[in-house]
Amino acid sequence: MKLQRLLAAVSFLIPVLSIFPQVMADLDSDRQALLDFAESVPHIRKLNWNVSLPICKSWAGITCNKDGTRVIAIHLPAVGLFGPIPANSIGKLDALKVLSLRANYLNGSVPSDLLSIPSLQSVYLQHNNFSGDIPVPLSPRLGILDLSFNSFTGEIPPTIKDLTRLSVLNLQFNSLTGEISSLDTLRLSNLNLSYNMLNGSVPNSLQKFPLSSFAGNSHLCGTPLTSCSLSPSLSPAADSSAIPEKQKAVHSKKLSTGIIIAIVVVASSVMFLLVLVISFCCLKKKVCHNTSIIKEKVANGGRSEKPEDFGSGVPDAEKNKLVFFEGCSYSFNLEDLLRASAEVLGKGSYGTAYKAVLDEATIVVVKRLREVGVAKKEFEQHMEIVGRAGRHPNIVPLRAYYYSKDEKLLVNEYMPAGSLSAALHGNRGIGRTALNWDTRLKIALGSAKGISHIHTEGGVKFTHGNIKSSNVLLTRDLDGCISDFGLTPLMNYISYKYRCAGYRAPEVIETRKGTQKSDVYSFGVLLLEMLTGKSPLPLSGQDEVVDLPRWVRSVVREEWTAEVFDVELLKYQNIEEEMVQMLQIGLACVAKVPDMRPAMGEVVRMIEEIRQPEGETTRPSSEDNRSRDSNAQTPE
C-alpha cells in the first residue's frame, strides 16, 4: 500500500519537476530581453535593472504575473529613453500584456515584432518621435492602441479592422495619409484620427464619433465634417463634345492678347503717375511738419515733446470725448487722463504704452496707437467687437478708447505683476526669482483659454494677430492674461523687421495676413519660449536671436536630450513627463502647414490633460491599469 502511494507521488512530481526548468528558462529569457533593451537604448533616468536583484520584485517599471514566472507589463513613461527600439528585445516577451513607453524621446521605426506579441493588450507609445509606417501584423488581443503625437507616415494598417477587441484607437498628430477603411467590425468607444493628412470620406461606421475625432484633416469630408461634394463624371460623348468648346476658349484667349497688353500698359502708366502724385504730397507734408517742429522748438527754447505726453494730438474741443465700455466703473474723463503723471512702459508693434497714475487708487495703461488706417466709424465698430470679445478672466480688460484725426488712444487695466517676457528673461543674475514649472503651466493654460475665447467670441475670422510673451500679462496670482488683441485690422502695416525668426507663422511673413491658425503658431512659439527659456526676439545683451521652432526641431531630431529645456526647470523633480507633453503640444502648434495645427480649443484641452489629478500618486500604473476596462479613455 505504501509502495503504491510512493509511486503515485513520484508520478505526480515528475511532470511538475519537468515544468520547473521551463518556467525558469522563460523568466531568464524575459530578463535577458529586458537587459538587451536597456543596453541598446540610452536613458537619462537610471534603471535599477540588475541581474543580482529579483526581476519581479525590484526592477523599476516591471510587473510579473501572480506566479512570478513571466513579465506581463512594462511601465516606463518619461524616464528619458531616446533612440530607436532594437528588434529582438522587448519583442521577445511573449507573455507581455501592457507596454507603456509614453512621453520619452524614442524615434525611428517601431520593430515589427513589438506590436505583434500575441498576448499584448494595451500599448501606450504616445508623445515620442517614432516615424515610418505603423507596423503589421498587430496582436489580435489589442484593446488599447495609442500612437498619438509621433511622426508616423503611410496609411492606417488595414489589419486594424480585424482587431475585434479594440476599444481605444488614438492616432492623432501624426502624418498618416490615405483613406480611412471601414471599421464596422470594431467595438470602438474612443477614436481619434485628428491632425493627420487623411483624405476621402468618413466611413458610415465611424460617423457616430464627434468632430474632434477627425479635425485637422483638410482633405477629409463627410459626417461629422463638411459634406463631400461629388463631381459628376463625364461620359465619352460628353467629353468629345467638350473638346471643341475648350478649343474655342483657347482661340478666344489668343485673340484677346493684344487687348490685354494694351490694358496692362495703360494701367502701368496710371499707377506711375499716381505714385508720383503721392510722393510729391508726402514730401510736401513732411517739409511742412519739420518746419512746424522747428518753430515749436524755438518757441520752447529748444525743448522737444516729452515722451510721456501721449495726448499732444487731442484738440481742446474734444477733451471729454472718451468712450467707456459697458461695465466700466471709472469716473475720470479724458482731461483727467491727460493731466495724469505718465511713465513709458514700452514700445510695441502697434504703438507706445504708458502707465498713467490718476490717483492712489486709479492706475491705468494708455496705449497710443500709431499708423491706424481706418475711419472713425469703422474704428468704433471694431472697438465694440473687441470690447465684447474681451470679457474673459484671461483677457486684459479694455476700459475705454478715444479717436480723433491725429490721436487714437486705448485705456486698459494696469497689471502690476508685469509681463511674461519680463518674468522669463528679466534679471537672469543673482537674486532672480525664477518661474517654476507649476506657474509656467498655469500661465500657459490661462493664455490658451484667453486666445480660445477671442477666437470663439469674435467670430471665425477674428484673430489676435500679435501673440508674444510681452503681450501676456500676469495677475497678482500669476495667471496669464492676453493683451493687445484685435488691433491688426486697424493698422496700415505691421513691421516685419525679423523676417526669419519671432512669433509669426511662415505664411504671415509671406502674405502679411493673419488667421486663427497663425495665432496658434504664435502661441506654439510662446510655449517653446516658456519651455526653453530662450527668446525668439532680440533682448538687451543678447547677440543671437534663436528661431525657436527650427532650433527645437533640430535638438529633438538629432539629440533628444534634456538640453532643450530651460536650466531653471531642471532643478525640479518629477516634471519631465509634463514638460515633454507640453513640448509636443508646442511642436504641434508650430507645424509648417496651417491645417496641421490644432484649434485653440483643442490646445486648451491638451494642456488641461497634462496635469493629472493630485490624488493620483503613481500616474503610470494607475493610468495603464485602466486598460483593463474596455471602455477606458486613452491617456494623452
Disulfide bonds with the S-S distance in Angstrom:
Cys56-Cys64 2.12
Cys221-Cys228 1.90
